[in-house]
Amino acid sequence: MNFGKILIVLLTLITLTSCATRNKLSKSPEQKKSELFYSHGTSKLLQKDYREALKYLKQAYEIKQDDTKILNNLAMSYYFLGQTKTAFKFLNESLDIDKNNSDALNNLGSLYYKNKEYDKSLKSYQSVLKNLTYQHQYRTHYNIGLIYLIKKNTVKAKENFLMANTQNQDYCPASYELGKIYLGEYQYNSALKWFKEASKGKCYENPEPTYMQAVTYLQLEDFAQAKAKFQEVIERFSSTRYSTLAHLKLKKINNEQIIEKQASGTITPNKVKSTNQYDSPSF
């Protein structure tokens, strides 16, 4: 999971996985054919085969033009193929049929977000919050929190990230954002708590929370823990830029500690030279 891409991807998956099973006995052959095309198109969309997804979903749409599920997924197919204007068109068609369609409102909010139309995005997400039976409101709160961060309203951002965490304690992206907010407020123990939460579950394989734990330990002047976490980043995420950053941080910590020891007379200049030879990171 990439924290920078969570917004639009998760909302797309909500739409893709939210279709309910209906009574098949009362369906006409055309309806069954439409659902088959929809199913194939949705599967291709999940596989990121957007051209094939579009082909099947267009066939489903030709049979049934008033199905909000088809309209939603057709819109997202166009979006991922770079046709944002057409994506807006089909999402608005879906909302013309059902103005309270939470999936369509969520995706519409995401498209506005990507277009940097943050007021419109916020309005769409706030409309979703009115649906008290919607099962993914924690994601809605997370997205609202992101908008408030852009608006530099950290109080509202924190409030929504906390709501996201309350509604789903395993939703690690909200925990990560809370960690960053508390770090910026110099509340290091709170920041550390949330970065630890953000490194659990699905986010365990993300380098950012572990790296930020190390950074927070530095602020707390707990150098042993900071070094251990930076080393963990290097070992577990060697192919990422965070490994390089961790190398540089470790080098700086070690050099500063050597200088302190030299100043206090507990280490000789010759030992400084020898230690630096072994401390240089290999890139």
C-alpha positions, 0 to 999 in steps of 0.5 A: 500500500502506498500512502500517497495513492490511498485516496482514489484507489480505496474508493474505487475498490469500495465501488467494485466490491459493493454489489449485492447478490440479487434474486436470479430467478426473476432476471431476464436473459438480457439482465443476466447478460448485462450482469455477466459483462459487468462482472467481467468488466469489474474483474478486469478493473480490479486487475488494472486491465482498464481497456478490457474493463472498459470494453465489457462495462460498455457492453453492460451499459448498452443493455442497462443504462440505468444501473448505478453499479455499471455507471460507477465502474464505467466512470472509473475505467474512463478515469484510469484511462485518462478520460476524466471528463467522461468519468465525471459524466458517468458519475453524474449520470449515476447520481441523477438516478440516485442522488444519495448513492454513496459510492458515486459520491465518494468517487466524485469526491475523489475526482474533485480531489485529484482536480484540486477542487477541494471545496467540491470534494469536501461537499461530496464527502460530507454528503456521504456522511449523511448515509448512516448505514454506509459501512465505509465511513472511516474512509470518508473521514480519512479523505475529509481529513486529507482535505483539511490538511491541505486547507491547513486546518489541523484541528479538523484534520485530526478530528476526522483522522481520529473518527476514522480510527475510532470506526476502524482501528485497523485502518493504518493510513489514518494512524500514520497521518495522526502521527505526522500531525502530533510530530509537527505539534512536538507531541513526540510520545503521541506521535510515536504511539500513532506511528507504531499503530500505523506499522501494523496490519496491512501497513506492516510492509510500508517503510514510512511508519517504521522510518518515522518511528526512528525520526521520533525517537531522535526527537526524544533523544532515545538514540539507541531506539532510533538507531535500531529502527533505522537499521530495521528500515535498512534491512527490511526496505533495502530497495526503497529511498527510506533505506538511503535516508536511514543510512544517512541518519545513522551516519549522522548519529554515529558521527555526532556521538564520536565527536561528543566522545572525542570532546569528552576525551573518551576517544582518540583522533585515531579511533575516530578515523578508524570508526568512520571507515567502517561507518560509511554506508554502501549505496 
